[in-house]
Amino acid sequence: MTLHETLAIVIPALNEEEALARLLTEIPRDFAQWLIVVDNGSTDATAAVAQAAGAIVASEPARGYGRACASGLRTAQQ
């Protein structure tokens, strides 16, 4: 088993549709097994952009960087 087969990238995001559109295309698909974007209550198209780019989208409506990171970790463990 190689590292990328057990690696998850967790990206907490709040209203980051423009930044995500660029960022997600720059991450090599074979770098990690899971690419998880945690939507932290966005009011823009953050979740839709992430999903369209092939990321797993987790929702964490309670605001906060730590809460979003913890939600991403829980998603990766499922």
C-alpha positions in Angstrom: 0.0 0.0 0.0 1.4 3.4 -1.0 1.0 6.6 1.0 -1.6 8.1 -1.5 -3.8 5.1 -0.9 -4.3 6.2 2.7 -4.0 9.9 2.5 -6.9 12.4 2.7 -6.7 16.1 1.9 -9.2 18.1 4.0 -10.0 21.6 2.8 -12.2 23.6 5.1 -14.1 26.2 3.1 -16.5 29.1 3.7 -17.6 31.0 0.6 -14.6 29.9 -1.4 -16.2 29.0 -4.8 -13.7 31.1 -6.8 -10.6 29.9 -5.0 -11.7 26.2 -5.0 -12.3 26.3 -8.7 -8.6 27.0 -9.2 -7.2 25.0 -6.3 -9.0 21.8 -7.0 -7.7 21.6 -10.6 -4.1 22.1 -9.3 -4.1 19.1 -7.0 -2.9 15.9 -8.8 -5.6 13.3 -8.7 -3.1 10.6 -7.7 -1.7 12.6 -4.8 -4.3 11.4 -2.3 -7.1 8.8 -2.2 -9.6 11.3 -0.8 -10.1 15.0 -1.5 -12.6 16.3 1.0 -14.0 19.8 1.0 -15.9 20.7 4.2 -18.5 23.4 3.4 -18.7 25.4 6.6 -22.0 27.1 6.0 -21.3 28.8 2.7 -23.8 31.0 1.0 -22.2 30.7 -2.5 -21.6 27.7 -4.7 -18.7 26.3 -2.7 -20.2 22.8 -2.4 -21.3 22.6 -6.0 -17.9 23.7 -7.3 -16.2 21.1 -5.0 -18.5 18.3 -6.1 -18.2 19.2 -9.8 -14.4 18.9 -9.4 -14.7 15.4 -8.0 -14.2 16.2 -4.3 -16.1 14.6 -1.5 -18.2 17.3 0.1 -18.9 17.3 3.8 -21.2 19.8 5.4 -20.4 21.4 8.7 -23.0 24.1 9.4 -21.5 25.1 12.8 -18.9 27.7 11.8 -15.3 27.4 12.8 -12.0 26.2 11.4 -11.6 23.5 14.0 -15.1 22.2 13.6 -14.6 22.0 9.8 -11.3 20.2 10.2 -12.9 17.7 12.7 -15.8 17.1 10.3 -13.4 16.4 7.5 -11.5 13.9 9.7 -14.8 12.1 10.5 -15.6 12.0 6.8 -12.2 10.5 6.0 -12.7 7.8 8.7 -16.0 6.6 7.2 
